[in-house]
Amino acid sequence: MRWLGRILMGLLLLVIGGAVWGYQHNKPLLRTGTGYAAHNACALTYVAGRENPETDLPPNPLLPYLTGYDNRAGRSSAAAVLWVLAKQHAWYAPGYGCTVAEERPEGLGRATPVENDPNPFSDAPAPEMTPEVAEAVARAFGDDLTAAGKETLGTRAVVVLRGGEIVGERYADGFDASTPQLGWSMSKSVANLLVGRYAVERSFTLDDDQLRPEWTDGRSAITVDQLMRMTSGLTWDETYELGTPITEMLYEQADMAGYAASQPLAYDPGTYQQYSSGSTNILCDWLTDLPDVPDTDFPRTTLFAPLGLSSAVWEPDASGTPVCSSYLWATPRDWATIGQFALQNGRWGEEQLIPRTWMKRSTTATEVARSEEEGYAAGWWVNRKADGSLVNGELPDDAYWASGHDGQRLYVVPSSRLVVLRVGFTPELESSEWRTDRLVADLVAIGDQKE
């Protein structure tokens, strides 16, 4: 019996040791999942004012094993595996949204107040849509589909501007003009506008290199333009799965830009185009190193306030740098305002806020020896590729757009004086099934008929 007891004790120790080893081995992967859940719960509660975080954003494969809580008094959220394992916290700060960190971030400071006075769309009355526009918008919402099909399509808001006026607008049940919505990678296009703002005020060029002091090897040749065009050559994987560089950066790293910048070169800068959220975060971190640029507040002072984007919140990482790749929230009308600003080539009121030629250059695709992307320019997707062919023959040659995860699109069509915003939750469909291209094509045709 004594031998049996020793054998059982040995087996128990082996099981415990294996469990501990397995947890430690998989802890980084688990923390990306719990960080994702904590951030979603925090942002949807305190930024968007939504009540169902588990259904409002893309699904988490750890969801069946996750437990968490929301601390309303402390304005924070937490998530863990089985209550105690790989626990992560997300902390809310007014004006700055939610940040995943072990402790509440210090030093963010007071967010600059942003009024909506310069924004003509904030308080504009809801439009009386023409039958043609209403029909196009209804198709974008899937009114012709079954209830299940419409839910899968997941359109939450459409805003249409033509000639600087709202001509189309609709919201799904539970959403309205005051509901901030996450743009995901549409944020990258707005980061392009941030760089444009500083290009007016600072003495740098898009060909500037030597961007980080630790880049003393081949990375020192990476330029500002290459970061915007995703041709930095840095090793990256944008696959949204637990444990990949993109999820590791967003949900585990306190200094996201530092993590992305630490990746080695996989290609010579400028020779290979590969989509990378890390590149955009390096770009915004570089902006904060410019003289007199406040680390966390600069999007509010530089862009939100001049445009009157009173709803806009750009969430920072734990180092205080805005997560320019992914975490910009705004109401649909404020997103559409960003598109109108781009359509007007950076002129707002009586001010030229970015260089006059900025949008032309930013929406012109350039030749790259090898590319994984089709029609990516400098922070914006464009319909005319570098070789002159079109990405989508249904759309005008000059159309360009911001695109975000799971159904976010902001189109600008200069030839039709058109801005089209569609936000939604569409994780089960390919982008070609979002009905957004069709919506823009329909609206262009409606405008052509009237003219």
C-alpha positions as a printed NumPy array, in Angstrom:
array([[  0.   ,   0.   ,   0.   ],
       [  2.891,   2.316,   0.785],
       [  4.284,   1.757,  -2.729],
       [  0.862,   2.41 ,  -4.247],
       [  0.605,   5.665,  -2.317],
       [  4.039,   6.728,  -3.583],
       [  3.11 ,   5.892,  -7.157],
       [ -0.135,   7.854,  -6.913],
       [  1.685,  10.795,  -5.35 ],
       [  4.261,  10.677,  -8.138],
       [  1.548,  10.64 , -10.773],
       [ -0.189,  13.545,  -9.037],
       [  3.038,  15.563,  -9.03 ],
       [  3.559,  14.775, -12.705],
       [  0.041,  15.968, -13.51 ],
       [  0.491,  19.148, -11.475],
       [  3.914,  19.768, -12.989],
       [  2.548,  19.221, -16.488],
       [ -0.336,  21.577, -15.83 ],
       [  2.001,  24.271, -14.486],
       [  4.37 ,  23.832, -17.446],
       [  1.472,  23.908, -19.885],
       [  0.068,  27.073, -18.339],
       [  3.424,  28.843, -18.321],
       [  4.081,  27.767, -21.902],
       [  0.686,  29.008, -23.102],
       [  0.385,  32.024, -20.809],
       [  1.371,  34.595, -23.469],
       [ -1.235,  33.157, -25.835],
       [ -3.889,  33.107, -23.103],
       [ -3.103,  36.71 , -22.156],
       [ -3.784,  37.903, -25.681],
       [ -7.252,  36.387, -25.323],
       [ -7.952,  37.844, -21.89 ],
       [ -6.522,  41.23 , -22.92 ],
       [ -8.84 ,  41.238, -25.913],
       [-11.853,  40.437, -23.733],
       [-10.977,  43.01 , -21.062],
       [-10.456,  45.762, -23.623],
       [-13.686,  45.   , -25.466],
       [-15.715,  44.995, -22.253],
       [-14.183,  48.265, -21.081],
       [-14.437,  50.157, -24.375],
       [-17.942,  49.032, -25.224],
       [-19.157,  49.933, -21.751],
       [-17.44 ,  53.287, -21.208],
       [-16.737,  54.573, -24.727],
       [-19.671,  53.247, -26.751],
       [-22.224,  52.865, -23.974],
       [-23.129,  49.348, -25.096],
       [-24.285,  46.575, -22.775],
       [-23.304,  43.331, -24.549],
       [-19.518,  43.286, -25.178],
       [-19.447,  39.56 , -25.908],
       [-21.686,  40.024, -28.96 ],
       [-20.681,  43.508, -30.092],
       [-17.208,  42.77 , -31.429],
       [-15.48 ,  39.821, -33.139],
       [-15.681,  36.506, -31.246],
       [-12.948,  35.323, -28.902],
       [-11.992,  31.609, -29.144],
       [-11.394,  31.555, -25.385],
       [-14.914,  32.824, -24.655],
       [-16.227,  29.513, -23.206],
       [-13.438,  29.582, -20.603],
       [-13.382,  33.289, -19.791],
       [-14.677,  34.905, -16.644],
       [-14.586,  38.585, -15.908],
       [-16.116,  41.535, -14.201],
       [-16.768,  45.202, -14.726],
       [-15.832,  47.649, -11.975],
       [-18.226,  50.541, -12.538],
       [-16.892,  52.544,  -9.601],
       [-13.315,  52.186, -10.8  ],
       [-14.261,  52.356, -14.502],
       [-12.28 ,  49.286, -15.438],
       [-12.846,  45.741, -16.692],
       [-11.016,  42.487, -16.11 ],
       [-10.95 ,  39.099, -17.784],
       [ -9.27 ,  35.81 , -16.874],
       [ -9.358,  32.142, -17.748],
       [-11.356,  30.388, -15.025],
       [-11.26 ,  33.485, -12.776],
       [ -7.554,  33.5  , -11.954],
       [ -5.405,  32.478, -14.922],
       [ -3.777,  34.995, -17.295],
       [ -5.834,  37.848, -15.852],
       [ -5.781,  41.155, -17.746],
       [ -7.234,  44.567, -16.887],
       [ -8.421,  47.444, -19.055],
       [ -8.703,  50.935, -17.561],
       [-10.9  ,  53.793, -18.749],
       [ -9.827,  57.454, -18.838],
       [-12.166,  60.232, -20.065],
       [-11.258,  61.333, -23.573],
       [ -8.761,  58.51 , -23.969],
       [-10.911,  55.396, -23.741],
       [ -9.543,  52.095, -22.463],
       [ -6.001,  50.795, -22.092],
       [ -4.89 ,  47.241, -21.331],
       [ -2.321,  47.382, -18.524],
       [ -1.443,  45.742, -15.207],
       [ -2.137,  48.993, -13.327],
       [ -4.111,  52.106, -14.211],
       [ -1.855,  54.162, -16.534],
       [ -0.49 ,  57.314, -14.961],
       [  0.449,  60.535, -16.669],
       [ -2.201,  60.632, -19.39 ],
       [ -3.202,  64.102, -18.267],
       [ -6.47 ,  65.851, -18.958],
       [ -7.844,  65.294, -22.444],
       [ -8.253,  68.501, -24.434],
       [-11.974,  69.352, -24.685],
       [-13.291,  69.101, -28.245],
       [-16.374,  71.039, -29.328],
       [-18.45 ,  70.217, -32.398],
       [-18.758,  73.846, -33.548],
       [-16.507,  73.52 , -36.636],
       [-18.408,  70.403, -37.736],
       [-21.477,  71.165, -39.888],
       [-22.712,  67.57 , -39.707],
       [-22.899,  67.16 , -35.916],
       [-26.273,  68.801, -35.416],
       [-27.629,  68.695, -38.961],
       [-31.186,  67.355, -39.21 ],
       [-31.743,  63.83 , -40.458],
       [-32.035,  63.902, -44.237],
       [-35.142,  63.235, -46.245],
       [-33.767,  60.558, -48.5  ],
       [-34.903,  60.35 , -52.094],
       [-36.531,  57.013, -53.003],
       [-33.42 ,  56.053, -54.995],
       [-31.014,  56.745, -52.128],
       [-33.322,  55.053, -49.627],
       [-33.43 ,  51.95 , -51.842],
       [-29.62 ,  51.826, -52.127],
       [-29.23 ,  52.199, -48.362],
       [-31.902,  49.556, -47.717],
       [-29.941,  47.106, -49.857],
       [-26.819,  47.877, -47.806],
       [-28.804,  46.928, -44.688],
       [-29.979,  43.682, -46.28 ],
       [-33.691,  44.485, -46.296],
       [-34.054,  41.993, -49.142],
       [-32.552,  39.166, -47.059],
       [-34.018,  36.814, -44.493],
       [-33.757,  37.858, -40.849],
       [-30.763,  35.542, -40.431],
       [-29.109,  36.877, -43.567],
       [-29.633,  40.442, -42.447],
       [-28.081,  39.68 , -39.057],
       [-25.093,  38.054, -40.737],
       [-24.633,  41.106, -42.964],
       [-24.568,  43.141, -39.762],
       [-24.813,  46.693, -41.104],
       [-25.133,  49.109, -38.183],
       [-24.938,  52.532, -39.804],
       [-24.733,  54.192, -43.21 ],
       [-24.099,  57.908, -43.721],
       [-23.941,  59.447, -47.206],
       [-22.586,  62.928, -47.958],
       [-22.888,  64.492, -51.383],
       [-21.62 ,  67.966, -52.13 ],
       [-21.017,  68.554, -48.414],
       [-24.562,  67.684, -47.312],
       [-26.058,  64.62 , -45.662],
       [-28.298,  62.958, -48.238],
       [-28.559,  59.489, -46.713],
       [-28.505,  58.132, -43.17 ],
       [-29.798,  55.041, -41.408],
       [-29.056,  53.045, -38.246],
       [-29.73 ,  49.502, -37.086],
       [-31.838,  48.821, -34.013],
       [-29.913,  49.74 , -30.875],
       [-27.668,  52.258, -32.669],
       [-28.145,  55.905, -33.546],
       [-26.236,  58.994, -34.6  ],
       [-24.764,  59.372, -31.106],
       [-23.298,  55.844, -30.814],
       [-19.485,  55.805, -31.157],
       [-18.275,  52.88 , -33.243],
       [-14.812,  51.388, -33.563],
       [-13.154,  51.909, -36.925],
       [-10.468,  49.248, -36.451],
       [ -8.039,  49.748, -39.37 ],
       [ -9.898,  52.759, -40.719],
       [ -7.773,  54.362, -38.008],
       [ -4.722,  53.93 , -40.257],
       [ -6.172,  56.316, -42.828],
       [ -6.758,  58.91 , -40.117],
       [ -3.16 ,  58.399, -38.976],
       [ -2.174,  59.454, -42.495],
       [ -4.058,  62.72 , -41.913],
       [ -2.247,  63.218, -38.605],
       [  1.088,  62.997, -40.394],
       [ -0.261,  65.455, -42.946],
       [ -1.148,  67.905, -40.189],
       [  2.405,  67.83 , -38.881],
       [  3.822,  68.07 , -42.398],
       [  2.336,  71.587, -42.48 ],
       [  3.951,  72.63 , -39.22 ],
       [  7.212,  70.676, -38.99 ],
       [ 10.305,  70.5  , -41.134],
       [ 10.34 ,  66.863, -42.186],
       [  9.818,  65.054, -45.453],
       [  8.215,  61.725, -46.178],
       [ 11.631,  60.436, -47.216],
       [ 13.107,  61.06 , -43.771],
       [ 14.757,  57.967, -42.294],
       [ 16.775,  57.272, -39.118],
       [ 13.416,  57.221, -37.327],
       [ 14.373,  55.338, -34.145],
       [ 17.631,  55.489, -32.177],
       [ 17.824,  51.686, -31.795],
       [ 17.612,  51.184, -35.553],
       [ 21.333,  51.068, -36.184],
       [ 21.164,  48.249, -38.744],
       [ 19.288,  48.065, -42.048],
       [ 16.146,  49.345, -40.341],
       [ 17.704,  52.805, -40.208],
       [ 16.846,  53.165, -43.92 ],
       [ 13.075,  52.835, -43.285],
       [ 11.308,  56.086, -44.208],
       [  8.112,  57.783, -43.082],
       [  6.553,  57.067, -46.48 ],
       [  7.452,  53.378, -46.277],
       [  5.745,  53.049, -42.898],
       [  2.563,  54.535, -44.38 ],
       [  2.767,  52.373, -47.496],
       [  3.5  ,  49.161, -45.564],
       [  6.843,  48.665, -47.309],
       [  9.097,  48.898, -44.251],
       [ 10.263,  45.302, -44.687],
       [  9.86 ,  44.505, -40.98 ],
       [  8.865,  40.945, -40.104],
       [  5.115,  40.785, -39.413],
       [  1.992,  38.611, -39.405],
       [ -1.399,  40.376, -39.448],
       [ -3.391,  37.163, -38.9  ],
       [ -5.942,  37.732, -36.135],
       [ -5.372,  34.571, -34.127],
       [ -4.197,  34.098, -30.563],
       [ -0.43 ,  34.43 , -30.265],
       [  0.322,  36.112, -33.622],
       [  2.308,  39.4  , -33.696],
       [ -0.805,  41.522, -34.252],
       [ -2.717,  40.079, -31.273],
       [  0.468,  39.963, -29.174],
       [  0.978,  43.668, -29.882],
       [ -2.605,  44.771, -29.228],
       [ -3.345,  42.73 , -26.101],
       [ -0.039,  41.931, -24.405],
       [  2.49 ,  44.679, -25.112],
       [  2.66 ,  47.854, -23.009],
       [  4.678,  49.656, -25.715],
       [  3.145,  48.556, -28.988],
       [  5.382,  50.634, -31.238],
       [  8.48 ,  49.415, -29.415],
       [  7.379,  45.815, -29.922],
       [  6.733,  46.341, -33.638],
       [ 10.017,  48.227, -34.068],
       [ 11.934,  45.373, -32.425],
       [ 11.038,  43.009, -35.26 ],
       [ 13.929,  42.221, -37.617],
       [ 13.932,  43.024, -41.309],
       [ 12.49 ,  40.316, -43.521],
       [ 12.99 ,  42.376, -46.713],
       [ 14.949,  45.406, -47.774],
       [ 12.927,  48.563, -47.027],
       [ 10.82 ,  49.654, -49.981],
       [ 10.927,  46.328, -51.828],
       [  8.019,  44.363, -50.334],
       [  4.518,  45.502, -49.404],
       [  2.932,  43.64 , -46.503],
       [  0.031,  44.947, -44.449],
       [  1.199,  45.745, -40.925],
       [ -0.572,  47.422, -38.03 ],
       [  2.826,  47.559, -36.376],
       [  4.088,  49.996, -39.004],
       [  1.296,  52.469, -38.273],
       [  1.972,  52.354, -34.546],
       [  5.668,  53.003, -35.153],
       [  4.603,  55.972, -37.264],
       [  2.517,  57.549, -34.482],
       [  5.232,  56.876, -31.918],
       [  7.651,  58.722, -34.202],
       [  5.233,  61.675, -34.256],
       [  5.357,  61.89 , -30.459],
       [  9.148,  62.254, -30.672],
       [  8.801,  65.47 , -32.666],
       [  9.423,  68.598, -30.563],
       [  6.517,  69.735, -28.366],
       [  4.14 ,  66.926, -29.411],
       [  2.092,  65.723, -26.38 ],
       [  2.264,  61.939, -26.322],
       [ -1.412,  61.051, -25.818],
       [ -3.334,  64.234, -26.519],
       [ -1.954,  65.185, -29.929],
       [ -4.763,  63.674, -32.07 ],
       [ -7.276,  65.782, -30.13 ],
       [ -5.354,  69.044, -30.471],
       [ -4.107,  68.438, -34.007],
       [ -7.126,  66.903, -35.755],
       [-10.231,  66.374, -33.628],
       [-10.563,  69.954, -32.39 ],
       [-10.015,  71.674, -35.769],
       [-12.632,  69.408, -37.396],
       [-15.068,  69.403, -34.482],
       [-14.904,  65.643, -33.947],
       [-16.343,  65.832, -30.449],
       [-17.102,  62.103, -30.229],
       [-13.68 ,  60.898, -31.37 ],
       [-11.584,  58.872, -28.913],
       [ -8.214,  57.41 , -29.84 ],
       [ -7.227,  54.865, -27.225],
       [ -3.568,  54.67 , -26.127],
       [ -1.37 ,  51.781, -25.102],
       [  0.15 ,  51.593, -21.624],
       [  3.077,  53.776, -22.721],
       [  0.647,  56.591, -23.551],
       [  0.945,  56.447, -27.35 ],
       [ -2.333,  56.361, -29.333],
       [ -2.899,  52.98 , -30.984],
       [ -3.058,  54.514, -34.442],
       [ -3.467,  51.182, -36.188],
       [ -6.758,  50.167, -34.643],
       [ -8.383,  52.03 , -31.771],
       [-10.183,  55.123, -33.04 ],
       [-13.831,  55.405, -31.988],
       [-16.243,  57.979, -33.401],
       [-19.91 ,  58.402, -34.236],
       [-20.871,  57.625, -37.842],
       [-21.3  ,  61.325, -38.621],
       [-17.84 ,  62.095, -37.264],
       [-16.379,  59.282, -39.373],
       [-18.13 ,  60.778, -42.403],
       [-16.68 ,  64.176, -41.471],
       [-13.208,  62.683, -41.753],
       [-14.09 ,  61.545, -45.269],
       [-15.333,  65.028, -46.161],
       [-12.075,  66.529, -44.885],
       [-10.156,  64.169, -47.184],
       [-12.494,  64.982, -50.096],
       [-11.751,  68.687, -49.59 ],
       [ -8.011,  67.939, -49.782],
       [ -7.484,  69.008, -46.2  ],
       [ -9.237,  72.352, -46.352],
       [-11.682,  73.042, -43.516],
       [-13.442,  76.358, -43.366],
       [-10.878,  78.974, -44.233],
       [ -7.876,  76.873, -43.25 ],
       [ -5.664,  74.507, -45.247],
       [ -4.873,  71.994, -42.503],
       [ -2.744,  69.598, -44.556],
       [ -0.659,  70.256, -47.687],
       [ -2.846,  70.75 , -50.791],
       [ -1.193,  67.85 , -52.577],
       [ -1.279,  65.502, -49.575],
       [ -4.348,  63.479, -50.547],
       [ -3.229,  63.181, -54.158],
       [  0.067,  61.67 , -53.079],
       [ -1.495,  59.568, -50.312],
       [ -4.045,  58.018, -52.675],
       [ -1.599,  57.225, -55.469],
       [ -0.301,  53.653, -55.425],
       [  3.37 ,  53.264, -56.292],
       [  5.233,  50.367, -57.869],
       [  6.708,  47.83 , -55.448],
       [  8.876,  44.904, -56.499],
       [  6.568,  42.494, -54.624],
       [  3.274,  43.097, -52.867],
       [  0.715,  41.128, -50.873],
       [ -1.807,  43.937, -51.138],
       [ -4.009,  45.095, -54.013],
       [ -4.407,  48.841, -54.295],
       [ -2.806,  49.997, -51.057],
       [ -1.296,  53.484, -51.17 ],
       [ -0.188,  55.566, -48.152],
       [ -2.709,  54.676, -45.453],
       [ -5.618,  54.537, -47.914],
       [ -6.88 ,  51.83 , -50.257],
       [ -7.302,  53.05 , -53.831],
       [ -9.209,  51.785, -56.85 ],
       [ -6.468,  52.573, -59.374],
       [ -3.469,  50.303, -58.871],
       [  0.1  ,  51.306, -59.636],
       [ -0.075,  49.694, -63.091],
       [ -3.207,  51.694, -63.983],
       [ -5.663,  48.807, -63.729],
       [ -8.644,  48.97 , -61.376],
       [ -9.302,  46.995, -58.229],
       [-13.068,  47.143, -58.864],
       [-14.462,  48.063, -62.248],
       [-17.82 ,  49.001, -60.679],
       [-16.247,  51.961, -58.882],
       [-14.918,  55.204, -60.378],
       [-11.212,  55.359, -61.111],
       [-10.618,  58.021, -58.458],
       [-12.427,  56.241, -55.595],
       [-10.41 ,  55.548, -52.464],
       [-11.346,  54.281, -49.032],
       [-10.437,  53.463, -45.454],
       [-11.123,  49.858, -44.503],
       [-11.466,  48.228, -41.088],
       [-11.907,  44.786, -39.601],
       [-15.297,  43.09 , -39.903],
       [-17.12 ,  45.527, -42.118],
       [-15.91 ,  49.084, -41.645],
       [-15.595,  51.237, -44.784],
       [-15.264,  54.953, -45.477],
       [-15.323,  55.773, -49.206],
       [-14.363,  59.026, -50.897],
       [-15.236,  59.599, -54.572],
       [-13.963,  63.038, -55.658],
       [-15.506,  62.882, -59.133],
       [-18.965,  62.47 , -57.561],
       [-18.324,  64.758, -54.556],
       [-19.356,  61.714, -52.548],
       [-18.496,  60.345, -49.098],
       [-20.016,  57.032, -47.961],
       [-19.6  ,  55.567, -44.474],
       [-20.671,  52.05 , -43.565],
       [-19.94 ,  50.523, -40.171],
       [-21.079,  47.155, -38.941],
       [-20.261,  43.783, -37.458],
       [-19.693,  41.275, -40.246],
       [-17.235,  38.596, -39.073],
       [-18.702,  35.765, -41.153],
       [-18.567,  37.363, -44.615],
       [-15.745,  38.235, -46.972],
       [-15.297,  41.933, -47.739],
       [-16.74 ,  41.374, -51.214],
       [-20.   ,  40.366, -49.498],
       [-20.331,  43.47 , -47.303],
       [-22.39 ,  45.194, -50.062],
       [-20.342,  48.346, -49.589],
       [-18.912,  48.526, -53.115],
       [-22.411,  48.024, -54.513],
       [-23.712,  50.805, -52.277],
       [-21.117,  53.257, -53.592],
       [-21.693,  52.209, -57.202],
       [-25.457,  52.709, -56.772],
       [-24.975,  56.158, -55.228],
       [-22.591,  57.225, -57.989],
       [-25.135,  56.112, -60.607],
       [-27.923,  58.013, -58.816],
       [-25.84 ,  61.163, -58.842],
       [-24.953,  60.725, -62.518],
       [-28.636,  60.41 , -63.429],
       [-29.508,  63.636, -61.639],
       [-26.702,  65.5  , -63.375]])
